[in-house]
Structures are given as structure tokens and as C-alpha cells.
Amino acid sequence: MEHIRMKLTEEHVRWAALGGSILGGGGGGSAKTGAEFGDLAVRFSQLELTPLDQIDPETVVVTASMVGAPAAQEKFVSPADMMRCVELFTQSTGIRPGGIVTNENGGGSTFNGWLEASMLGIPLIDAPCNGRAHPTGVMGSLNLHRDPNYITTMTCVGGRRELGRHVECTVTGSIDHCSKLVRAAAVEAGGLVAVIRNPVKASFLQKNSAVGGLSLAIETGRRYSQGLEKSVENGVQEVCEFLGGEILAHGPVEEYQLRSEGGFDVGIVKIGGYEMSFWNEYMTVDGPDGQRRGTFPDLIMTFDSQTGRPTPTSDLKQGQEVYLIHVGYQHLKLAAPMFDKDLLAGVEKIINRPIVDCVSF
């Protein structure tokens, strides 16, 4: 797709919510909440999605994200919390961001940074830290964790004041340790915090981000919406055709196990003989014959057969009729950390299934 400056409208918000949910691969936050923030952003100002090649390479860009466990029951972040993150970041670093990117695609996370960009009057840049959703902060940190000299600043805000859950934090240090502290803050806040983090020059994004990832989410949603006008099956087929994927199964959720652990949702799902493991996002899918059919960072996703809603792992229910799809990683816009086998090895410890030996890169 050609990268052009795009004036964002409420229609783009609707497409981004759908496409982001699909590219979330089972995670990536609430599309309903994301779309609410997106609508606020496009109503507040003439927000545009700006291609990376139209940004001065010396511009300092920050990442906006949400960190938490999707199934947490007390999670809460307000627009004021999101703006407070930017304020804390500027107070701590003296840096006024010249542009902003989201950490990943997902129903909610595709919209990270939209409101901040709209209210601050800075570019929303079409270069997310990843073109699909991922479980850990390090996976959305542009390979900065590989630079021993890089010191990050992360600010996070969230939680309901009336429940005594509201927290504000500023942490400075290595990517890995700061990410863990932010995750701990999310747990204390009731399950979710808004985050501003990882200042870099725009030139750094060219090789380390998923350039064009936001426009891909919007176009994926547009194609899916177009297909849904005929039927849910047609919509799912349209997505598979556009992304180069396939429908693996269609049927009821036969088994569903979920536990919240350390700020993450972890579990398994079985559909039509296929078994998926997830760590927020779907990590693996094994066929009825026990053979591996897809491994993160491949995209594995479920759609409600009745409503057509792209359904994340946290919202599935036993007996629910769904479509299950798989898209190989080669067809996605992925950032550098998705190919870091050390990070993938960390997934194995959580889901107790092989990952590194099952990827082809």
C-alpha cells in the first residue's frame, strides 16, 4: 500500500477498531474502548496519520501504550490519565515529544497515541512498534533492549481513585526492568495503565518499527467491513484473502481455560479439534493430528460466527461458535523484536510449549 498522509475520520476509527482487533491476534485490548478514544481524537482536531518518510529524521518520537491484563475486572484508564503520562514524561526528561507511535496493533492498542497526538498537535506516525499485538513490553520496544547503553524513561498512570487504585509512576533504567515495574504498577492499578516510553529519533524507526502498520490495520478493517455486508463467513474469507491467511476451523469452543498471572492472561482454547495456547495473544495452534499449524509471531485469531466480532482470548466462552484463522508471519508487518529468539524462548516458559524450534527464521 502507498504511504500517504491520511486525514482520520470516524469511519477510519471504525475500520481501525476492526482491523486492529484482527491484527491483535487474540490480544491488544478492548476495541470498544479504543474506538471511544479514537472518536475523541478525530473530533478534537484534524488528526492525520503521517507516513514516517514525512517526519524529520531528528524528531524525537515516543511510544504510547497500555499495559495490563485484558480479563482484569477493575481496570480503568481515562483520557486525563493518558495526557498526565505525557506531562510526567516531559517533567522527568525535559523532552517535548515531536511525534508519537503506538506500541502495537490491537482492538484497543491501535489507538494508543491518537488522543495525545490530537490534543498536543503533534504527528501520529504510521510506524507502530509492531504490526500485531504481543504480550511483553520488551517485544514492543524497537530492539532498544539490545543496546546496553540505552536508558529509557517510562511514565504510567491508571486506576480508579474511588477504589484507591489510582497510581502514577515514573521509572528510569533498562527496558526490561522498567517494563516489569510498569507491569507491576498495572496490577496495583486494578489491571491497566496508560504508558509513555522509549524516546528515540524518528530515523531509528525506519529499521526497527513496523512501518505502515497503522494503515494496514485500517485497510484490513475496511476489507473486513466490506465482506461483512454479505455475511460473517464472507468477511472472514475477505480478511484471509487480503492478509494471505486461511480459515482453519469453524465450530464451537470445546474447551476454554484462562488464568490471570502476573498481569497477563494465560490459557488454552480448543475449537474443532485445534488447540491454541495463549499469553494474552494466541501463541500456538496445533491441529487435530497434534501437528503444529502456527507459531507466534504468526497471526492466530478468532471471530464470533454470529456477530462477526473479532474475539480476543479474554472474551471467549465455552460453546461459542467461532471461526479460527491463521496468517503466516511473512504476510504481516512485524518489527525487529519479533525475530528475537531470546524473547521467543521466554514465551515457552509461560505456555509450556515449544516456540523457538517451530519458527522458520
Helices and strands as residue ranges (DSSP letters): E 6-7, H 10-23, H 31-44, E 48-50, G 52-54, E 60-68, H 79-93, E 99-102, G 109-111, H 114-120, E 124-125, G 138-140, G 144-146, E 152-158, G 161-163, E 167-173, H 175-188, E 192-201, H 202-208, H 213-228, H 232-243, E 245-261, E 264-271, E 274-279, E 282-286, E 292-295, E 299-304, E 310-311, G 313-315, E 321-327, G 329-331, G 336-339, H 341-351, G 356-358
